[in-house]
Amino acid sequence: MPETKSIQLGENMTIRKIQQEDLDEVAELSYTCFGPDMSLTRANLASQIEIFPEGQVCLQYEGKIVGSACSLIVDFDDYGEEHSYTMISDDGYIRNHNPKGRNLYGIEVGVHPEFRKMKIGKYLYQARREICKNLGLKSIIIGGRIPNYYKYAAQLTPEEYVEEVKKENIYDSVLTFQLKNGFKLRKVMRGYLMGDKESLTNATLMEWHNPDYREE
């Protein structure tokens, strides 16, 4: 993000870096969005803003934090495509953050359920792209949930499900959104996030390439 402390998106909406005084509220938001098995804790978030404050942003609407996005920098070649969420996020503490890495890895985007018709996810993705560009990184990589997959698991493999979503035959609240925001599918990962009952632990490895990136 730019070095300014916050960006005004409208009369009542601001996006900014997560601060120490926000930790309880952002942790509560994460719990509301993802429940006890997948949410980030206050301790996770405190570690993140200490290690990589530029990568942790929140969106505030009328004084309430209703969205957040957390990330770290990695050299993705160190991990490869067969990794888990716990491995690449250091179980949410990001002590493996590599300032010399080439890839911004997104570990969570959460939007409060009562505010999901306000383009908050879009604004958070825009902020993440700005972080990637401002730091001169090659790409953004994410392990994306496929939360509607459990409805189709009896008929489709995870790979078949993802192809149907790509063809727009099935709507998936996360994957459809990511595809519309310029992310490309690299592969389907199994056993990515063990607490994700809706995705049945599956995830999509997605990547957005920074058009301004230049190899040194």
Number of C-alpha atoms within 10 A of each C-alpha: 23 13 7 8 10 15 15 12 13 9 8 11 17 19 24 21 22 25 16 11 8 15 18 15 14 26 20 17 22 26 18 15 17 17 14 12 12 17 20 23 19 17 13 18 25 19 16 23 21 14 18 18 18 21 23 24 26 27 27 19 18 10 10 13 21 23 26 27 24 26 27 28 25 23 17 16 10 9 12 9 14 12 16 20 17 15 13 24 22 14 14 24 22 25 16 14 21 16 15 10 16 21 26 30 25 22 21 20 18 23 25 18 12 8 13 13 9 10 10 23 22 14 17 23 17 14 23 24 20 15 21 26 20 13 18 16 23 21 21 24 24 22 25 25 22 25 19 18 24 15 11 13 15 8 10 14 12 22 16 14 20 25 14 15 18 16 11 11 11 16 17 20 12 15 23 18 14 21 16 10 13 12 19 16 20 12 15 19 20 18 16 24 22 16 16 19 14 15 24 21 18 24 28 24 21 20 22 21 18 17 9 12 15 9 7 3
